[in-house]
Amino acid sequence: MKMFAEVIASAFASGMSWSGTIEGRPVYCPPSSTPLKGGQIMGVLERFVADNPQSADKTYGFALSASLAQAFPCAPDSTSR
């Protein structure tokens, strides 16, 4: 199950990095040096939920988007990748 969850998280994060925007701005800016792996993404999500327990009641997409945005913020004037 853990590997399955990591694959889903990785696929979601990959999709968000390609086209995930809010008001034309990227949701998060992944590091360009190395691609994120499923285990890393799950770690980011787990820490976010631990620090924000109210997010556990939200949808998976909300929690993962918010955790990625917090862990990998974009520059304030970033409009594209």
N, C-alpha and C positions, 0 to 999 in steps of 0.2 A: 504494500500500500504506500509506503514512504516513497519508493521510486516512482510510482504512478502519480502521486501528488507533486513530486518534483518536476516531472515531465509536463504536467498541466500548468504549473506555475511558470515554468520556463517558456512554454508556448504563449501563455497570456502576456508575459513580460516582453517577449519578442514582438508580438503584435502591437503592444502599446508603444514600443520604441519606434516602430515603423509609422504608425498612424494615430497614436493616441494624443489627442489635443483637447484642450479646454479653451474656448474663445481664441482659437488659433495659436495657442502656445503649447509646447510639448508638456505632457504630464510629468515626465521625468527625463533625465539625460544620463543614460548609462555610460559608464567609463568606456572610452574609445580604445584603450590599450588591450583589454581582454574581454571577451564575451562573458556575460553572467551565466552561471550554471544554476541548475534547478535547486541544488542544495543551498547555494548562497541566497537565492531568492526566497526560499522557504525560511531561512534564518532571519532575513529582513522582515518577513511577514510575522513570524513568531515573536520577534522582539517588539514589533509595532503593536500587536495584539496584547502582549504582556504590559506594555506601557500605556495602552489605550483600551482597557477592557470593554468599554462601551462599543468599540468597533467589532467585537465578537458577534454582536447581534445584527450587524450589517451584512450586505451581500459580500460574497467572496471577491467580486470585482472591485467593490468599493474599498475593502480592506487592503487588497493587494495594490491597487492604484495609489492609495494614500501612503502605504508603506514604501513603495518605490519612490514616490515624490519626496518623501521625507529623507530617505537614504541617499538619493541621487538627484538633488535639486538642480535645476537649470539656472543659468545666469539670469538675472532680472530682465534683461532685454533680449533674451533668447526667443526668436520667432521661428527658427528652423534648426535642423540638426545639421 
